[in-house]
Amino acid sequence: MNPRRKKRLLITSSLILGLSLAMGLTLFALQQNIDLFYTPNEILEGKNETGVKPEVGQRLRIGGMVLTGSVKRDPNSLKVSFDLIDNKAGRVTVYFDGILPDLFREGQGIVAQGTLKNKSSIDAFEVLAKHDEDYMPPEVADAVKGMSNLKTKQ
């Protein structure tokens, strides 16, 4: 192999190695910031497809219906806790310190973002409520599908 081809091969190999390393580091950094969506039952039992449960301290999003009678407010602060349920009788408690959306109420479909505190509770840093009667995010719609049937049975 002549020196000119050897130099080109070395430069090309170095570029490919450098780009691969940069891509790998970028994907590793992004992996730490991904918020996965779970329903209450998936937090307790694991994802339907894989059976993987979230780990304590993991950032996640949870969607479900606010259980009627479960909202508890601290009279001296903005702290509130409530239970989320889904159509498979999963039940998770959400703790939130802040101002809840105007549309938040019991029996309402919501999405909360936060970290898993223990097996069945979440420290939320954001709570979102649906913005009108007709719209619901697809993930929440799937999670709470059949909730009206569950409510009528109780």
N, C-alpha and C positions, 0 to 999 in steps of 0.2 A: 504494500500500500504506500502510495507516495505521500510526502509530508502535507501537501495541500488537502487531500482527502481526509487524512488523519485529523487535521485541524478542524475541518468542517464537521466531521463526526463528533469530535469532542464538544464543539460549540452546540450542535443540535442536541446531543445527549444532555448537556448541562441545562439547556433551556427546558427540555421536557422534564427533567428531574426537578428543576426549580418551580415550574408551573404545577407539577403534581404535588409537591410539598405545600405550596401556597393554597391549592385547592383543598387538600386534606386538612390543613390548619383552619381554613375558613369553615368547612363543614363541621369540624369539631367544635368551634366556637358557637356556631349557630345551633348545634344540638343542645347546648345548655340553655338556650332561650326559647325553645319550642314549648308552647302551651298546648297540651293534648286535651281533647274534649272527652269528657266522661259523663255518664248518667250516674245517679246514686247507686243503682244496682251494679254497674261496672266497677265502681270504686270498691264495693264490698266483695263482689264475686270475681272480678277480673273481666277483661274485654271478652266479648262473645267469640271472636275468631281465634284469639291466641290464649286467653286465660290470664294475660299479664295484668297484674295489679299495680297501681301507682305506689311509689315508695314515699315514706314519710319525708316531708321537706320538699317534695317535687312540686313545681309550678304546674297548674292545670286549670282548665275551665270545666265547670259543671253546669248542667242544665236540668231543669225539672220544674215541678209545681211546688209552690209554697204551701205547706200543709196548713189547713185551717186550724186556728187555735194555737199554733206553735210559735208565733212571733212574740218575743220577749224583749222589751226595751229597758235600758238602764235609765232611771229618772234623772240621774246626775250627769250624764254624758250622752254622746251620740252612739254608744255601743248598742248593738242589736244582735239578736240571734234568732234563727228560724230553722225549721226542718224542711228539707227538699225531699220529694218523693217522685217516683216514676211509676210506670205501669206494671213493673215487676215487684212491687212492694219494697224496693230498696229505700232506705231512709238515712240521710246524712244531715248533720247539723252544720250550719254555716254561721260563722261569727264575723261581724262586720262593724268597723268603727268609722262612721262617716254619715253623710246625708244620703238617704235612699232616694231613688228616682220617684218622681211624682206618681207614676203609674204602678208602683210597687203596692201589692196588696195580697192578702191571703187568697189562695186558689188561683193565683196568677203564674204564668210561665215566666221564668227568669233564667238568666245566665250569670254566673258568678265566676270571677277570676281570682285565684289566690294560691295558697300553698296547703298541701295536705298536712294537717296538724297531728292527727293520729288516724287509726283505721277508719273512723266514721265521722270526722269533723274537719272543717276547712276554715282557715283564716283568710277571709276574702279582702282584697284591696279594691275591688270594683264589682258593682252589682248593676246589671242591665235588665230592664223590663221591656217587654214588647211595646212597640210604639202605637199601635192601633188594634182594633178588634180583629182585623183580617190577617195581619202579617205575623208570622212567627218564623225564626230562623229554622232551616231544614233540620238541623241536628236536634233542636229542642222539640220540633214537631214530631220527629221520630221517637224521641225519648218519652214524650208525654202522650203519645197516641194510645188511646184506650183509657185515659185517666177518667173520662166522664163515666165509663163503665165501672171503674173501680169506685168512684164516688157514690154511684147509685147503689152499689152492693153493700156499702157500709151503713 
